[in-house]
Amino acid sequence: MVIVACLLLPVVGVLLYGMDRVEDWLSRSPKRPRHAGGRHLRLIQGGRQRTATRSHAAPRSSRVA
């Protein structure tokens, strides 16, 4: 019985260490996506803080039919 306990001790130690690492991995906060950089999408037209500038020389006119 002592032999079985001595053989199981390393297995239980590795199991406890692995469960600790898994718990830390599951409980940490998600990282910021690498592809996003510092840019933010503006999906709502009125959500801009300042007026966008156009690169065209002449202003574009809208035609309502």
PyMOL commands that set and color helices and strands:
alter all, ss='L'
color gray80, all
select helices_A, chain A and resi 2-27+45-47
alter helices_A, ss='H'
color red, helices_A
deselect
rebuild
show_as cartoon
